[in-house]
Protein backbone atom coordinates (compact mmCIF):
# COMPACT_ATOMS: atom_id res chain seq x y z
CA UNK A 1 0.00 0.00 0.00
CA UNK A 2 1.37 3.40 -1.00
CA UNK A 3 1.63 6.45 1.25
CA UNK A 4 -1.74 8.20 1.18
CA UNK A 5 -1.79 10.37 4.31
CA UNK A 6 -0.60 13.96 3.94
CA UNK A 7 1.60 15.17 6.77
CA UNK A 8 -0.84 17.82 8.00
CA UNK A 9 -3.64 15.24 7.95
CA UNK A 10 -1.50 12.93 10.07
CA UNK A 11 -0.95 15.78 12.52
CA UNK A 12 -4.71 16.32 12.65
CA UNK A 13 -5.29 12.63 13.33
CA UNK A 14 -2.64 12.75 16.07
CA UNK A 15 -4.48 15.70 17.63
CA UNK A 16 -7.76 13.74 17.48
CA UNK A 17 -6.13 10.78 19.20
CA UNK A 18 -4.82 13.12 21.88
CA UNK A 19 -8.43 14.17 22.51
CA UNK A 20 -9.44 10.50 22.66
CA UNK A 21 -6.68 9.83 25.16
CA UNK A 22 -8.03 12.62 27.37
CA UNK A 23 -11.48 11.02 27.17
CA UNK A 24 -10.03 7.73 28.37
CA UNK A 25 -8.40 9.52 31.30
CA UNK A 26 -11.41 11.45 32.57
CA UNK A 27 -14.38 9.32 31.55
CA UNK A 28 -15.55 5.96 32.91
CA UNK A 29 -18.82 5.82 30.96
CA UNK A 30 -18.26 3.34 28.14
CA UNK A 31 -21.16 4.80 26.13
CA UNK A 32 -19.54 8.24 26.12
CA UNK A 33 -16.17 6.73 25.18
CA UNK A 34 -17.66 4.81 22.26
CA UNK A 35 -19.62 7.86 21.09
CA UNK A 36 -16.42 9.92 21.21
CA UNK A 37 -14.55 7.27 19.23
CA UNK A 38 -17.30 7.17 16.60
CA UNK A 39 -17.23 10.97 16.28
CA UNK A 40 -13.44 11.06 15.96
CA UNK A 41 -13.47 8.20 13.47
CA UNK A 42 -15.93 10.13 11.29
CA UNK A 43 -13.73 13.25 11.44
CA UNK A 44 -10.71 11.21 10.34
CA UNK A 45 -12.52 9.60 7.41
CA UNK A 46 -13.79 13.01 6.27
CA UNK A 47 -10.20 14.03 5.58
CA UNK A 48 -10.04 11.62 2.65
CA UNK A 49 -11.83 10.74 -0.56
CA UNK A 50 -11.86 7.45 -2.47
CA UNK A 51 -10.30 5.34 0.25
CA UNK A 52 -9.64 1.71 -0.48
CA UNK A 53 -10.88 -0.94 1.93
CA UNK A 54 -7.31 -1.52 3.04
CA UNK A 55 -6.83 2.18 3.77
CA UNK A 56 -10.12 2.32 5.69
CA UNK A 57 -8.99 -0.65 7.75
CA UNK A 58 -5.72 1.11 8.61
CA UNK A 59 -7.56 4.28 9.70
CA UNK A 60 -10.15 2.42 11.78
CA UNK A 61 -9.83 3.50 15.42
CA UNK A 62 -12.13 0.82 16.79
CA UNK A 63 -8.98 -1.18 17.55
CA UNK A 64 -7.75 1.65 19.79
CA UNK A 65 -9.38 0.21 22.88
CA UNK A 66 -7.23 1.99 25.48
CA UNK A 67 -4.45 4.63 25.74
CA UNK A 68 -1.74 1.99 25.29
CA UNK A 69 -2.91 1.35 21.72
CA UNK A 70 -2.75 4.99 20.61
CA UNK A 71 1.02 5.08 20.03
CA UNK A 72 0.87 1.77 18.13
CA UNK A 73 -1.96 3.08 15.95
CA UNK A 74 -0.09 6.31 15.13
CA UNK A 75 3.13 4.42 14.43
CA UNK A 76 1.31 2.22 11.90
CA UNK A 77 -0.21 5.26 10.21
CA UNK A 78 3.15 7.03 10.07
CA UNK A 79 4.40 4.39 7.61
CA UNK A 80 1.93 5.79 5.06
CA UNK A 81 2.54 9.51 5.58
CA UNK A 82 4.07 11.73 2.91
CA UNK A 83 5.06 15.38 2.65
CA UNK A 84 6.43 17.71 0.00
CA UNK A 85 8.91 16.28 -2.50
CA UNK A 86 12.56 16.79 -1.68
CA UNK A 87 14.20 19.78 -3.32
CA UNK A 88 17.75 20.42 -4.50
CA UNK A 89 20.10 23.33 -3.85
CA UNK A 90 19.67 24.29 -7.50
CA UNK A 91 15.91 24.56 -7.07
CA UNK A 92 16.36 26.61 -3.90
CA UNK A 93 18.81 28.91 -5.68
CA UNK A 94 16.34 29.53 -8.52
CA UNK A 95 13.50 30.07 -6.10
CA UNK A 96 15.37 32.82 -4.25
CA UNK A 97 17.44 34.18 -7.13
CA UNK A 98 16.92 37.78 -5.97
CA UNK A 99 18.68 37.01 -2.71
CA UNK A 100 22.30 37.96 -3.34
CA UNK A 101 23.70 35.85 -0.55
CA UNK A 102 21.92 33.49 1.79
CA UNK A 103 22.47 30.22 3.61
CA UNK A 104 21.08 27.13 1.94
CA UNK A 105 19.18 24.59 4.08
CA UNK A 106 20.80 21.33 5.11
CA UNK A 107 19.11 19.17 2.50
CA UNK A 108 20.84 16.02 3.76
CA UNK A 109 18.68 16.29 6.88
CA UNK A 110 15.54 17.26 5.00
CA UNK A 111 12.52 15.33 6.25
CA UNK A 112 10.58 13.77 3.39
CA UNK A 113 7.43 14.23 5.48
CA UNK A 114 7.65 18.01 5.77
CA UNK A 115 4.53 20.06 5.07
CA UNK A 116 6.92 22.85 4.09
CA UNK A 117 10.67 23.42 4.15
CA UNK A 118 11.78 26.24 6.43
CA UNK A 119 15.16 27.46 7.64
CA UNK A 120 16.81 30.56 9.11
CA UNK A 121 19.89 32.43 7.94
CA UNK A 122 20.99 34.15 11.15
CA UNK A 123 23.62 36.23 9.36
CA UNK A 124 20.92 38.22 7.56
CA UNK A 125 18.08 37.51 10.05
CA UNK A 126 15.75 35.97 7.52
CA UNK A 127 13.43 32.98 7.60
CA UNK A 128 13.07 31.17 4.28
CA UNK A 129 10.09 29.00 3.39
CA UNK A 130 9.73 26.68 0.38
CA UNK A 131 6.51 24.84 -0.39
CA UNK A 132 5.15 22.64 -3.16
CA UNK A 133 1.81 24.01 -4.35
CA UNK A 134 0.06 22.00 -7.00
CA UNK A 135 3.37 20.62 -8.28
CA UNK A 136 5.16 23.99 -8.36
CA UNK A 137 7.80 25.09 -5.86
CA UNK A 138 7.09 28.52 -4.40
CA UNK A 139 8.61 30.35 -1.47
CA UNK A 140 9.13 33.48 0.52
CA UNK A 141 12.00 35.19 2.31
CA UNK A 142 10.87 36.81 5.55
CA UNK A 143 12.69 39.42 7.60
CA UNK A 144 12.65 38.47 11.28
CA UNK A 145 11.67 41.46 13.37
CA UNK A 146 13.74 42.08 16.47
CA UNK A 147 11.47 42.76 19.39
CA UNK A 148 12.27 43.30 23.04
CA UNK A 149 8.72 42.82 24.26
CA UNK A 150 7.78 40.04 26.68
CA UNK A 151 4.56 39.30 24.83
CA UNK A 152 3.77 35.80 23.60
CA UNK A 153 3.00 35.20 19.93
CA UNK A 154 0.79 32.64 18.19
CA UNK A 155 2.11 30.93 15.05
CA UNK A 156 -0.21 31.59 12.11
CA UNK A 157 0.46 28.12 10.69
CA UNK A 158 0.27 25.75 13.66
CA UNK A 159 -1.32 27.90 16.42
CA UNK A 160 1.60 27.30 18.76
CA UNK A 161 1.90 30.05 21.40
CA UNK A 162 5.47 30.94 22.33
CA UNK A 163 7.83 33.70 23.35
CA UNK A 164 9.81 35.84 20.92
CA UNK A 165 12.63 33.29 20.68
CA UNK A 166 10.09 30.59 19.69
CA UNK A 167 7.42 32.40 17.66
CA UNK A 168 8.36 35.69 16.00
CA UNK A 169 6.81 38.37 13.82
CA UNK A 170 8.18 38.19 10.29
CA UNK A 171 7.69 40.36 7.23
CA UNK A 172 8.08 39.02 3.67
CA UNK A 173 8.32 41.28 0.62
CA UNK A 174 5.38 40.64 -1.71
CA UNK A 175 5.29 40.71 -5.48
CA UNK A 176 2.68 42.91 -7.14
CA UNK A 177 1.15 43.15 -10.60
CA UNK A 178 2.77 46.59 -10.98
CA UNK A 179 6.31 46.22 -12.34
CA UNK A 180 7.30 49.85 -11.79
CA UNK A 181 9.84 51.19 -9.34
CA UNK A 182 8.89 50.50 -5.75
CA UNK A 183 6.19 48.07 -6.81
CA UNK A 184 6.51 45.95 -3.73
CA UNK A 185 4.59 45.76 -0.50
CA UNK A 186 5.13 43.90 2.74
CA UNK A 187 2.86 41.97 5.05
CA UNK A 188 3.48 40.55 8.49
CA UNK A 189 2.53 37.52 10.53
CA UNK A 190 3.76 35.36 13.41
CA UNK A 191 5.47 32.05 12.71
CA UNK A 192 7.49 29.41 14.56
CA UNK A 193 11.23 29.91 14.23
CA UNK A 194 11.74 26.15 14.56
CA UNK A 195 10.21 24.95 11.29
CA UNK A 196 10.81 21.30 12.14
CA UNK A 197 8.61 21.51 15.23
CA UNK A 198 6.03 23.59 13.34
CA UNK A 199 5.84 20.82 10.75
CA UNK A 200 4.94 18.39 13.54
CA UNK A 201 2.02 20.56 14.66
CA UNK A 202 0.43 22.05 11.54
CA UNK A 203 -2.97 20.45 10.89
CA UNK A 204 -4.19 22.56 7.95
CA UNK A 205 -2.49 24.24 4.98
CA UNK A 206 -5.05 26.90 4.04
CA UNK A 207 -3.31 29.74 5.91
CA UNK A 208 0.13 28.74 4.61
CA UNK A 209 -1.12 28.66 1.01
CA UNK A 210 -3.00 31.96 1.41
CA UNK A 211 0.14 33.72 2.66
CA UNK A 212 2.29 32.25 -0.12
CA UNK A 213 -0.24 33.23 -2.76
CA UNK A 214 -0.34 36.76 -1.35
CA UNK A 215 3.45 37.03 -1.24
CA UNK A 216 3.88 35.71 -4.77
CA UNK A 217 0.86 37.53 -6.23
CA UNK A 218 -0.85 34.29 -7.20
CA UNK A 219 -4.57 34.63 -7.82
MIMILO-147839 format. One line per 3 residues: number of its first residue (from 1); their letters; for each residue x, y, z of N, C-alpha, C. Coordinates in nm, 2 decimals. Each point is the difference from the previous one (the first is absolute). Layout:
NUM> A> X Y Z X Y Z X Y Z  ...
***
This chain:
1> XXX> 0.08 -0.12 0.00 -0.08 0.12 0.00 0.09 0.13 0.00  -0.03 0.09 -0.09 0.08 0.12 -0.01 -0.04 0.10 0.11  0.09 0.10 0.02 -0.03 0.10 0.09 -0.12 0.08 -0.05
4> XXX> -0.09 0.03 0.09 -0.12 0.07 -0.04 -0.05 0.11 0.10  0.08 0.01 0.11 -0.04 0.10 0.10 0.09 0.12 -0.01  -0.05 0.11 -0.03 0.08 0.13 0.00 0.05 0.03 0.15
7> XXX> 0.11 0.06 0.01 0.06 0.03 0.13 -0.09 0.08 0.09  -0.07 0.10 -0.06 -0.08 0.08 0.09 -0.13 -0.08 0.04  -0.04 -0.09 -0.08 -0.11 -0.09 0.03 0.04 -0.09 0.12
10> XXX> 0.12 -0.05 -0.01 0.05 -0.09 0.11 0.01 0.08 0.13  0.04 0.13 -0.01 0.00 0.08 0.12 -0.14 0.02 0.06  -0.09 0.02 -0.09 -0.14 0.01 0.05 -0.05 -0.13 0.06
13> XXX> 0.03 -0.11 -0.06 -0.04 -0.13 0.06 0.07 -0.01 0.14  0.12 0.03 0.01 0.08 0.00 0.13 -0.07 0.08 0.10  -0.05 0.12 -0.04 -0.07 0.09 0.09 -0.13 -0.06 0.05
16> XXX> -0.07 -0.07 -0.10 -0.13 -0.07 0.04 0.03 -0.11 0.10  0.11 -0.07 -0.02 0.03 -0.11 0.09 0.04 0.05 0.14  0.06 0.12 0.00 0.03 0.06 0.13 -0.13 0.03 0.07
19> XXX> -0.10 0.05 -0.07 -0.13 0.03 0.06 -0.07 -0.13 0.05  0.02 -0.11 -0.08 -0.05 -0.13 0.05 0.07 -0.05 0.12  0.12 0.02 0.01 0.08 -0.04 0.12 -0.05 0.08 0.12
22> XXX> -0.03 0.13 -0.02 -0.05 0.07 0.12 -0.14 -0.05 0.04  -0.08 -0.05 -0.10 -0.13 -0.06 0.04 0.02 -0.12 0.08  0.10 -0.09 -0.04 0.03 -0.12 0.08 0.04 0.04 0.14
25> XXX> 0.07 0.11 0.02 0.05 0.03 0.13 -0.11 0.05 0.09  -0.10 0.08 -0.05 -0.09 0.06 0.09 -0.14 -0.06 0.00  -0.02 -0.09 -0.09 -0.14 -0.06 -0.01 0.00 -0.15 0.02
28> XXX> -0.10 -0.04 0.08 -0.02 -0.14 0.03 -0.12 -0.06 -0.07  -0.08 0.09 -0.06 -0.12 -0.05 -0.06 0.03 -0.05 -0.14  -0.01 -0.13 -0.02 0.03 -0.07 -0.13 -0.08 0.06 -0.11
31> XXX> -0.12 0.04 0.02 -0.09 0.05 -0.11 0.06 0.13 -0.05  0.05 0.09 0.09 0.06 0.12 -0.04 0.13 -0.02 -0.07  0.08 -0.09 0.04 0.12 -0.04 -0.06 -0.02 -0.05 -0.14
34> XXX> -0.10 -0.09 -0.02 -0.03 -0.05 -0.13 -0.05 0.11 -0.10  -0.09 0.09 0.06 -0.05 0.11 -0.08 0.11 0.09 -0.05  0.09 0.03 0.09 0.12 0.08 -0.03 0.08 -0.06 -0.11
37> XXX> 0.03 -0.13 0.01 0.08 -0.07 -0.10 -0.07 0.00 -0.13  -0.14 -0.02 0.00 -0.07 0.01 -0.13 0.01 0.14 -0.06  -0.01 0.10 0.08 0.01 0.14 -0.05 0.13 0.03 -0.06
40> XXX> 0.11 -0.05 0.07 0.14 0.03 -0.04 0.02 -0.08 -0.13  -0.05 -0.13 0.00 0.02 -0.08 -0.12 -0.06 0.07 -0.13  -0.12 0.06 0.02 -0.06 0.06 -0.11 0.08 0.12 -0.05
43> XXX> 0.05 0.08 0.10 0.09 0.12 -0.04 0.12 -0.05 -0.07  0.06 -0.11 0.03 0.12 -0.05 -0.07 -0.04 -0.04 -0.14  -0.10 -0.07 -0.02 -0.04 -0.05 -0.13 -0.04 0.12 -0.09
46> XXX> -0.05 0.10 0.06 -0.04 0.12 -0.08 0.12 0.08 -0.06  0.12 -0.04 0.04 0.12 0.06 -0.05 0.03 -0.05 -0.14  -0.05 -0.12 -0.03 0.04 -0.07 -0.12 -0.12 -0.02 -0.10
49> XXX> 0.04 -0.02 -0.12 -0.10 -0.05 -0.11 0.05 -0.12 -0.07  -0.09 -0.08 -0.04 0.03 -0.12 -0.08 0.10 -0.10 0.07  -0.03 -0.02 0.13 0.09 -0.10 0.08 -0.03 -0.14 -0.05
52> XXX> 0.11 -0.08 0.00 -0.01 -0.14 -0.03 -0.05 -0.07 0.13  -0.04 -0.12 -0.01 -0.04 -0.07 0.12 0.12 -0.02 0.09  0.12 -0.02 -0.05 0.12 -0.02 0.07 0.03 0.13 0.08
55> XXX> -0.01 0.11 -0.07 0.03 0.13 0.07 -0.10 0.03 0.11  -0.13 -0.04 -0.02 -0.10 0.02 0.10 0.03 -0.08 0.12  0.05 -0.12 -0.02 0.03 -0.09 0.11 0.12 0.05 0.08
58> XXX> 0.09 0.06 -0.07 0.12 0.06 0.07 -0.05 0.12 0.09  -0.09 0.08 -0.05 -0.05 0.12 0.07 -0.10 -0.03 0.11  -0.05 -0.12 0.00 -0.11 -0.04 0.10 0.06 0.01 0.14
61> XXX> -0.07 0.08 0.08 0.05 0.02 0.14 -0.08 -0.09 0.10  -0.08 -0.09 -0.05 -0.07 -0.09 0.09 0.09 -0.09 0.07  0.12 -0.02 -0.06 0.10 -0.09 0.07 0.08 0.08 0.11
64> XXX> -0.02 0.13 0.00 0.06 0.07 0.11 -0.08 0.00 0.12  0.01 -0.11 0.08 -0.09 -0.03 0.11 0.04 0.06 0.13  0.13 0.05 0.01 0.05 0.07 0.12 0.12 0.09 -0.04
67> XXX> 0.04 0.08 0.09 0.11 0.09 -0.03 0.13 -0.07 -0.04  0.02 -0.12 0.04 0.13 -0.07 -0.04 0.00 -0.03 -0.15  -0.12 0.00 -0.07 0.00 -0.04 -0.14 0.02 0.13 -0.09
70> XXX> -0.01 0.12 0.06 0.01 0.12 -0.08 0.13 0.01 -0.07  0.11 -0.01 0.07 0.13 0.01 -0.06 0.02 -0.11 -0.11  -0.05 -0.12 0.02 0.02 -0.10 -0.10 -0.08 0.03 -0.12
73> XXX> -0.12 0.06 0.02 -0.09 0.04 -0.11 0.07 0.11 -0.09  0.06 0.10 0.07 0.06 0.11 -0.07 0.13 -0.04 -0.07  0.07 -0.10 0.06 0.12 -0.05 -0.06 -0.03 -0.07 -0.13
76> XXX> -0.11 -0.08 0.00 -0.04 -0.07 -0.12 -0.04 0.10 -0.11  -0.07 0.11 0.04 -0.04 0.10 -0.10 0.12 0.07 -0.06  0.10 0.02 0.09 0.11 0.08 -0.04 0.08 -0.06 -0.12
79> XXX> -0.01 -0.13 -0.02 0.06 -0.07 -0.11 -0.06 0.04 -0.13  -0.12 0.06 0.00 -0.07 0.04 -0.12 -0.02 0.15 -0.02  0.09 0.07 0.07 -0.01 0.15 0.00 0.10 0.05 -0.10
82> XXX> -0.04 0.11 -0.08 0.10 0.06 -0.09 -0.01 0.15 0.01  0.10 0.07 -0.04 0.01 0.15 0.01 0.03 0.05 -0.14  0.06 0.12 0.00 0.04 0.06 -0.13 0.12 -0.07 -0.06
85> XXX> 0.02 -0.01 -0.13 0.11 -0.06 -0.06 0.13 0.07 0.04  0.11 -0.08 0.01 0.13 0.06 0.03 0.04 0.09 -0.11  0.07 0.11 0.04 0.05 0.10 -0.09 0.15 0.00 0.00
88> XXX> 0.06 0.05 -0.11 0.14 0.01 -0.01 0.05 0.14 0.03  0.13 0.02 0.02 0.06 0.13 0.02 -0.02 0.09 -0.13  0.00 -0.07 -0.12 -0.02 0.08 -0.12 -0.14 0.06 0.00
91> XXX> -0.10 -0.08 0.04 -0.14 0.05 0.00 -0.01 0.11 0.10  0.06 -0.01 0.12 0.00 0.10 0.10 0.06 0.13 -0.05  0.11 -0.02 -0.07 0.07 0.12 -0.06 -0.09 0.07 -0.10
94> XXX> -0.07 -0.07 -0.08 -0.09 0.06 -0.10 -0.12 0.07 0.06  -0.04 -0.06 0.11 -0.12 0.05 0.07 0.03 0.13 0.07  0.12 0.02 0.05 0.04 0.12 0.06 0.11 0.07 -0.07
97> XXX> -0.01 0.01 -0.13 0.10 0.06 -0.08 0.03 0.15 0.02  -0.10 0.07 0.06 0.02 0.14 0.03 0.08 0.02 0.13  0.02 -0.11 0.08 0.08 0.01 0.12 0.14 -0.01 -0.04
100> XXX> 0.08 0.10 0.02 0.14 0.01 -0.04 0.09 -0.11 0.07  -0.03 -0.01 0.13 0.08 -0.09 0.07 -0.08 -0.05 0.12  -0.02 -0.14 0.01 -0.08 -0.05 0.11 0.05 -0.15 0.02
103> XXX> -0.03 -0.04 0.12 0.04 -0.14 0.04 -0.11 -0.10 -0.05  0.06 -0.10 -0.07 -0.09 -0.11 -0.05 -0.04 -0.09 0.12  -0.12 -0.07 -0.01 -0.03 -0.09 0.11 0.08 -0.13 -0.01
106> XXX> 0.01 -0.07 0.11 0.07 -0.13 0.00 -0.09 -0.10 -0.06  0.01 -0.02 -0.13 -0.09 -0.09 -0.07 0.03 -0.15 0.03  0.12 -0.03 0.06 0.02 -0.14 0.04 -0.09 -0.04 0.11
109> XXX> -0.04 0.10 0.08 -0.08 -0.03 0.12 -0.15 0.03 -0.03  -0.03 0.03 -0.13 -0.14 0.04 -0.03 -0.09 -0.12 0.02  -0.11 0.03 0.07 -0.10 -0.11 0.04 -0.09 -0.01 -0.12
112> XXX> -0.01 -0.12 -0.06 -0.09 -0.02 -0.11 -0.15 0.01 0.04  -0.03 0.02 0.12 -0.14 0.01 0.05 -0.03 0.15 0.04  0.08 0.09 -0.04 -0.03 0.14 0.03 -0.12 0.05 -0.07
115> XXX> -0.08 0.08 0.06 -0.11 0.08 -0.06 0.07 0.10 -0.09  0.10 0.07 0.06 0.07 0.11 -0.07 0.15 -0.01 0.05  0.09 0.06 -0.08 0.14 0.00 0.04 0.03 0.14 0.05
118> XXX> 0.05 0.01 0.12 0.03 0.13 0.05 0.13 0.00 0.07  0.08 0.11 -0.01 0.13 0.02 0.06 0.03 0.14 0.02  0.09 0.03 0.10 0.04 0.14 0.03 0.15 0.02 -0.04
121> XXX> 0.02 0.12 -0.06 0.14 0.04 -0.02 0.02 0.11 0.11  0.07 -0.03 0.11 0.02 0.09 0.10 0.08 0.12 -0.04  0.09 -0.02 -0.09 0.09 0.11 -0.04 -0.07 0.12 -0.06
124> XXX> -0.12 -0.03 -0.07 -0.08 0.11 -0.05 -0.14 0.01 0.06  -0.02 -0.08 0.11 -0.12 0.00 0.07 -0.12 -0.02 -0.08  0.00 -0.10 -0.08 -0.12 -0.03 -0.09 -0.04 -0.15 0.02
127> XXX> -0.13 -0.02 -0.01 -0.06 -0.13 0.00 -0.04 -0.03 -0.14  0.04 -0.11 -0.06 -0.03 -0.04 -0.13 -0.10 -0.12 0.00  -0.10 0.01 -0.08 -0.10 -0.11 -0.01 -0.02 -0.04 -0.15
130> XXX> 0.01 -0.13 -0.02 -0.03 -0.06 -0.13 -0.11 -0.10 0.01  -0.09 0.00 -0.10 -0.12 -0.09 0.01 -0.04 -0.04 -0.14  -0.05 -0.12 -0.01 -0.04 -0.06 -0.13 -0.16 0.02 -0.01
133> XXX> -0.04 0.09 -0.09 -0.14 0.03 -0.01 -0.04 -0.04 -0.14  -0.08 -0.11 0.00 -0.05 -0.05 -0.13 0.11 -0.04 -0.10  0.11 -0.05 0.06 0.11 -0.05 -0.09 0.10 0.11 -0.03
136> XXX> -0.02 0.12 0.05 0.10 0.11 -0.03 0.06 0.05 0.13  0.13 0.01 0.00 0.07 0.05 0.12 -0.01 0.15 0.01  -0.05 0.05 0.12 -0.01 0.14 0.02 0.06 0.03 0.14
139> XXX> 0.03 0.12 0.02 0.06 0.03 0.13 -0.01 0.15 0.04  0.06 0.03 0.12 0.00 0.14 0.04 0.12 0.01 0.10  0.06 0.12 -0.01 0.11 0.04 0.09 -0.05 0.10 0.10
142> XXX> 0.00 -0.02 0.13 -0.06 0.08 0.10 0.10 0.06 0.09  -0.01 0.13 0.01 0.09 0.07 0.10 -0.05 -0.03 0.14  0.08 -0.04 0.09 -0.03 -0.02 0.14 0.01 0.13 0.08
145> XXX> -0.11 0.04 0.05 0.00 0.13 0.08 0.05 -0.02 0.14  0.10 0.08 0.03 0.05 0.00 0.14 -0.09 0.07 0.09  -0.04 -0.06 0.11 -0.09 0.06 0.09 0.04 -0.03 0.14
148> XXX> 0.00 0.10 0.09 0.04 -0.02 0.13 -0.12 -0.02 0.10  -0.12 -0.01 -0.06 -0.12 -0.02 0.09 0.00 -0.14 0.06  -0.08 -0.01 0.11 -0.01 -0.13 0.07 -0.13 -0.06 -0.04
151> XXX> -0.06 0.04 -0.11 -0.13 -0.05 -0.04 0.01 -0.13 -0.07  -0.09 -0.09 0.02 0.00 -0.13 -0.07 -0.06 0.02 -0.14  0.03 -0.09 -0.09 -0.05 0.01 -0.14 -0.06 -0.13 -0.03
154> XXX> -0.10 0.00 -0.10 -0.06 -0.13 -0.04 0.03 -0.02 -0.15  0.06 -0.11 -0.03 0.04 -0.04 -0.13 -0.12 0.00 -0.09  0.00 0.07 -0.12 -0.11 0.00 -0.09 -0.03 -0.14 -0.06
157> XXX> 0.11 -0.08 -0.01 -0.01 -0.13 -0.07 -0.05 -0.11 0.09  0.06 -0.01 0.12 -0.03 -0.12 0.09 -0.07 0.04 0.13  -0.02 0.13 0.02 -0.07 0.05 0.12 0.08 -0.02 0.13
160> XXX> 0.12 -0.03 -0.01 0.09 -0.01 0.12 0.02 0.14 0.06  -0.02 0.01 0.13 0.03 0.12 0.07 0.14 0.00 0.06  0.08 0.10 -0.02 0.14 -0.01 0.05 0.05 0.14 0.02
163> XXX> 0.12 0.01 0.07 0.06 0.13 0.01 0.08 0.04 -0.12  0.06 0.12 0.00 0.06 0.05 -0.12 0.11 -0.09 -0.06  0.07 -0.07 0.09 0.10 -0.09 -0.05 -0.05 -0.13 -0.06
166> XXX> -0.14 -0.02 0.01 -0.06 -0.12 -0.05 -0.09 0.03 -0.12  -0.08 0.10 0.02 -0.10 0.05 -0.10 0.02 0.15 -0.02  0.04 0.04 -0.12 0.04 0.14 -0.03 -0.09 0.06 -0.11
169> XXX> 0.00 0.13 0.00 -0.07 0.08 -0.11 0.10 0.01 -0.11  -0.05 -0.04 -0.12 0.09 0.01 -0.12 -0.07 0.08 -0.11  0.08 0.05 -0.09 -0.06 0.09 -0.11 0.06 -0.04 -0.13
172> XXX> -0.07 -0.07 -0.09 0.05 -0.03 -0.13 -0.04 0.12 -0.10  0.09 0.01 -0.10 -0.03 0.10 -0.11 -0.09 -0.07 -0.10  -0.10 0.06 -0.04 -0.10 -0.06 -0.09 0.01 0.06 -0.14
175> XXX> -0.02 -0.09 -0.10 0.00 0.04 -0.14 -0.13 0.07 -0.02  -0.01 0.09 -0.10 -0.12 0.06 -0.04 -0.01 0.00 -0.16  -0.12 0.02 -0.05 -0.02 0.01 -0.14 0.07 0.11 -0.06
178> XXX> 0.02 0.11 0.07 0.07 0.12 -0.05 0.15 -0.03 0.00  0.06 0.02 -0.12 0.14 -0.03 -0.01 0.09 0.13 0.01  -0.06 0.11 0.03 0.07 0.13 0.01 0.09 0.00 0.12
181> XXX> 0.07 0.11 0.01 0.09 0.02 0.12 -0.07 0.00 0.13  0.04 -0.07 0.10 -0.06 0.00 0.12 -0.13 -0.08 0.01  -0.02 -0.09 -0.10 -0.12 -0.07 -0.01 0.00 -0.13 0.09
184> XXX> 0.03 0.02 0.12 0.00 -0.11 0.10 -0.07 0.05 0.12  -0.05 -0.09 0.07 -0.07 0.03 0.13 0.04 -0.11 0.10  -0.02 0.02 0.12 0.03 -0.10 0.10 -0.12 -0.03 0.09
187> XXX> 0.00 -0.12 0.05 -0.10 -0.04 0.10 0.07 -0.06 0.12  -0.07 -0.03 0.10 0.06 -0.05 0.12 -0.09 -0.11 0.07  0.06 -0.09 0.06 -0.07 -0.11 0.07 0.10 -0.07 0.10
190> XXX> -0.06 -0.07 0.09 0.09 -0.07 0.10 0.02 -0.15 -0.05  0.12 -0.05 0.02 0.03 -0.14 -0.04 0.10 -0.06 0.09  0.00 -0.13 0.02 0.10 -0.07 0.08 0.14 0.02 -0.07
193> XXX> 0.10 0.02 0.08 0.13 0.01 -0.05 0.06 -0.14 -0.02  -0.05 -0.10 0.07 0.04 -0.13 -0.01 -0.09 -0.07 -0.10  0.03 0.00 -0.13 -0.09 -0.05 -0.10 -0.02 -0.15 0.01
196> XXX> 0.10 -0.08 0.05 -0.02 -0.14 0.02 -0.11 -0.03 0.10  0.00 0.07 0.11 -0.11 -0.02 0.10 -0.13 0.05 -0.05  0.00 0.11 -0.08 -0.13 0.05 -0.06 -0.06 -0.11 -0.09
199> XXX> 0.09 -0.06 -0.07 -0.05 -0.11 -0.10 -0.06 -0.11 0.08  0.03 -0.02 0.12 -0.06 -0.11 0.08 -0.13 0.04 0.06  -0.03 0.13 -0.01 -0.13 0.05 0.07 -0.10 0.04 -0.10
202> XXX> 0.04 0.04 -0.12 -0.10 0.06 -0.10 -0.10 -0.10 -0.04  -0.13 0.04 0.01 -0.11 -0.10 -0.03 -0.08 0.05 -0.12  0.03 0.12 -0.06 -0.07 0.05 -0.12 0.10 0.09 -0.08
205> XXX> -0.02 0.00 -0.13 0.09 0.07 -0.08 -0.06 0.13 -0.06  -0.13 0.03 0.03 -0.06 0.11 -0.07 0.07 0.13 0.03  0.03 0.03 0.13 0.07 0.12 0.03 0.14 0.02 -0.06
208> XXX> 0.07 -0.12 -0.01 0.13 0.00 -0.06 -0.01 0.04 -0.15  -0.09 -0.07 -0.07 -0.02 0.03 -0.14 -0.05 0.14 -0.03  -0.09 0.05 0.09 -0.05 0.14 -0.02 0.11 0.10 0.01
211> XXX> 0.09 -0.02 0.10 0.11 0.09 0.02 0.10 -0.01 -0.12  0.03 -0.12 -0.05 0.09 -0.02 -0.11 -0.06 0.06 -0.13  -0.13 -0.02 -0.02 -0.06 0.06 -0.12 0.00 0.15 0.01
214> XXX> -0.02 0.06 0.12 0.01 0.15 0.02 0.14 0.05 -0.03  0.10 -0.07 0.05 0.13 0.04 -0.01 0.05 0.00 -0.15  -0.05 -0.11 -0.07 0.05 -0.02 -0.14 -0.10 0.05 -0.10
217> XXX> -0.10 0.07 0.05 -0.10 0.06 -0.09 -0.07 -0.10 -0.09  -0.04 -0.11 0.06 -0.07 -0.11 -0.07 -0.15 0.01 0.03  -0.07 0.01 -0.11 -0.15 0.01 0.02 -0.06 -0.13 0.01
***
